[in-house]
Amino acid sequence: MARVRTLDAAELDGKVALVRADLNVPMQDGKVTDTARIDQSKPTVDALVAGGAKVVLMSHFGRPKGGRDEKYSLHQIVPALGERLGRTIRFAADCVGPATHQAVDSLAAGEVLLLENLRFHPEEEANDWNFAELLSELGDLYVSDAFSVAHRAHASVEAIARLMPSYAGIAMQGELQALDQALEHPKRPVMAVVGGAKISTKLELLGNLVRKVDALALGGGMANTFLAARGLAIGKSLVEKDMLGEARRIADIAAKAGCDLILPVDAVIAREFKANAPSETVPVDAVPDDAMILDIGPDSIDALCQRLASVNTVLWNGPLGAFELAPFDRGTVEVAQQVAARTRKGHLTSIAGGGDTSAAMAHAGVEERFTYISTAGGAFLEWLEGKTLPGIAVLCDEINQQPNEAA
């Protein structure tokens, strides 16, 4: 795991802890519909309170266009935040300024204050050094607990961590440990399962994975492109014709690296992209011109499940088919359930995340049965691509109180 500073080394008693959480939660009709990100912040808040700290939570919410927009006010999540954290939550109507300082100063040890949406200030996304200084003046120490934004060089993620004593929160630690276990120091053999619509969005991911894993199983639209690159006719299936060369290049890299590239051998096809459309199963070399591949077939499912018996670590990103539409969710559901079953028996370490992955795992009913499922999207993918995440790197270095070029 990246050698980040952790709360174990922090002096908390009587201190004000600024916590960068990810409270960018989905809402409908004024209510939070998924509390997973709130729940992830609870262990860190509990630890800070137990240590005698005053807790100030910071987060973005949605994509306001650089100014106040009540539609994106974090005040809306206060009821859900209080319920899930089991605490009374105070709220500050801004994240900087005299009134915010007054709200922080009025906190007693063990109390929690939520600041207004960081993105109401355009300086946040610009990683503005002066804005980061204003944030840092609110507290004594900084706790980074939002891996999901660690790929963003934003003021509350990167610049602030160079201005004050900074530590990784418990959720951040857990994410880094899980990723390290899956990719940097895994128990081999390792199989990656990668699905989703397009190769073009995951070129760096695939290029990095084939050099690090023992087997790479592909599904979804990207598998179609690899099949087409092998010269197979795939009807009206989603395919990136301009990526056929890249698919062949990745296949060559995999072969040279000793990574077994696993493609579907059969497919569930339909003439319409809708739930319960009439469907049939065919070999991948027998897809009719007027049909589209919407899921891997039963032989492909069986082959993947059998392969799982010979691996010790599974890394999963993206669905294997159109999992939102029955019956084209079968491949994703059955393979995920097999991974979950082997994980529960202690035979597998299973890590999933990125994009639609957490939704697909929830649909399969396995969200509590994998070793770890990340709620992060872009940060998870960039880590798998082998990139350095600015929000992680800054926690590993000695605190540098000079602005860098990005600031």
Sequence and secondary structure as in RCSB ss.txt:
>XXXX:A:sequence
MARVRTLDAAELDGKVALVRADLNVPMQDGKVTDTARIDQSKPTVDALVAGGAKVVLMSHFGRPKGGRDEKYSLH
QIVPALGERLGRTIRFAADCVGPATHQAVDSLAAGEVLLLENLRFHPEEEANDWNFAELLSELGDLYVSDAFSVA
HRAHASVEAIARLMPSYAGIAMQGELQALDQALEHPKRPVMAVVGGAKISTKLELLGNLVRKVDALALGGGMANT
FLAARGLAIGKSLVEKDMLGEARRIADIAAKAGCDLILPVDAVIAREFKANAPSETVPVDAVPDDAMILDIGPDS
IDALCQRLASVNTVLWNGPLGAFELAPFDRGTVEVAQQVAARTRKGHLTSIAGGGDTSAAMAHAGVEERFTYIST
AGGAFLEWLEGKTLPGIAVLCDEINQQPNEAA
>XXXX:A:secstr
     BGGG   TT EEEEE      EETTEES  HHHHHHHHHHHHHHHTT EEEEE   S   SS  GGG GG
GGHHHHHHHHTS EEE SSSSSHHHHHHHHT  TT EEE   GGGSTTTTTT HHHHHHHHTT SEEEE  GGGT
TS  TTTTGGGGTS EEE HHHHHHHHHHIIIIIS  SSEEEEE SS STTSHHHHHHHTTT SEEEE HHHHHH
HHHHTT   TT    GGGHHHHHHHHHHHHHHT EEE  SEEEEESS STT  EEEEETT   TT EEEEE HHH
HHHHHHHHTT SEEEEES SS TTSTTTTHHHHHHHHHHHHHHHTTS EEEE STTHHHHHHHHT TTTSSEE  
 SHHHHHHHTT   HHHHHHHS    S  TT 
